[in-house]
Amino acid sequence: MGLSSAAAGDGTQLCVFDLRRGQQEGQELDKILFFHPADCPILLQLSVIGLCEGIVTFTRIFSPEEDCEVIESEKHSHVFYQAETDIWMVLVVEKNKENELTWRCGALQGILKEAHSLFAMFHGPIRTLLDRQPSAELARGHLRTFLTDYLSDFNVGKKLLFPTYRDSLKERGTVQMLTVSREVALDVQSLTTVLGSCLGNVTCQSLVLFEDLLVSTTLPPDDTLNLYTYAVLRLTPRALHSNASSWSYLRKGTSVSAGPTSSSSNGTTAGERPLLREKLSKGKDGFVAADFAATEARGAVPLTPILWFQQAEERMYLCIYQHKSLTILLLVPASSLINGEEGITHVKKQMLENASQKIVTVEQKLTRGWGGENAYHVSGYRYLLVDPERRVSRASPPGKVTTLAKDSRLALNMLRQEVDLEKSRYKRGDPCHDKDFEACIRTKNNAWVIAKISRGRELYMALEKGGETLLYASTAVEKFSNRYCEGAFSTD
């Protein structure tokens, strides 16, 4: 009975439901906005969502100001995220002896947050879609296609494989920045100024990326994070290459038909699926376009998506230009273009005429100064630096992290889980202040795993080729902090 009986289906389940809907007897199905897998029996869907609704209602009795985040049962973990008021996303993952200690609930909740943020950027808030069309078919249609395409990144065969202990030195929901010299920074600033003037008196916004790293942005932090996340998932050279590469099937697994959708209130077209890998490609002119027209029964549709930026409170056209390893995301205010696609064509022309040489110059200088995939490797350390306030992180290269022993990564993952719980407890007690925290643990394979929080910034580290004493571990953190973190984690 209880939690495990309610989610007795095989594998993983992801659902989105609205507590304001389906409150009358016999209308319970109306509250379901999305459910994965789609072929799950209706009775089981209702059972899972009914249980989740009951947990939310019950926990609100004891903690009305705090959302339920996770419920653990013998066979399942239920991870909750209230995406919008009374609209909940819940991820149900099945436990077994192999995976019970390998995932971190904070990382799983990060997936739900990322999926909702990206959805809202393309289609607007879910509640807005429900208010616009109370039958909820519009919202369900967009959620079905968008989340199906999003989940394709986690498909391996017929299963969904989410982040595990192997990803303990990664932080979803953060931007990774490229460090540049003062000379290059001035060139980037000059390029950004030219990009902003592509529409004359109306200022355009922009993001500039080199490889998968952010070079510059003119957007507010939250909007920057969402667009950066989308770029790394689908638009950078690495992402575009993976769209057609031979190894992409390992992540995509079996293709899933998401079905047709109707027109969006955010300006995007009915056939538009921005996360569908097969539709994205780079043209001869350097612009990355999404060929969605073939999926729309009514004929040709705009190829330039319109995005909603919540922090900037503005709808903007997204133009993507790529030159070698440099990706430029140019954002044009939708309200400034009366003739839509014709206006976008003019903006692209102006950009090529005025910024081409600056783009080439910036790319050449960044390439010359680029240290490759191991540019931020620090010998002897495997680390993750996070600045939650700025939404920025930096980490050891993935190839270096894979050299860690499994025991080291498992221990680090468990330590991060404890840190997540400690942060959650302290946030409930004193939400206005950050608590400093430090833990050093000796693993059974004689490595050190370390977590340290100081003035809101976070450092996670694994040391395998170190001494046996706690003094060694403490000294290693001190050296790293002084050299790479401006002393942010030093004890002095």
Secondary structure, 3 states (H helix, E strand, C coil): CHHHHHCCCCCCEEEEEECCCCCCCCCHHHHEEEEECCCCCHHHHHHHHHHHHHHHHHHHHHCCCCCCCEEECCCEEEEEEEEECCEEEEEEEECCCCCCCCCCHHHHHHHHHHHHHHHHHHHCCHHHHHHHCCCCHHHHHHHHHHHHHHHHHHEECCEECCCCHHHCCCCCCCECECCCCHHHHHHHHHHHHHHHCCECCECCEEEEEECCEEEEECCCHHHHHHHHHHHHHHHCHHHHHHHHCCCHHHHHCCCCCCCCCCCCCCCCCCCCCCCCHHHEEECCCCEEEECCHHHCCCCCCCCCCEEEECCCCEEEEEEEEEECCEEEEEEEEHHHCCCCHHHHHHHHHHHHHHHHHHHHHHHHHHHHHCCCCCCCCCCCCEEEEEECCCCEEEECCHHHHCCCCHHHHHHHHHHHHHHHHHHHHHHHHCCCCCCCEEEEEECCCCCEEEEEEECCEEEEEEECCCCCCHHHHHHHHHHHHHHHCCCCCCCC
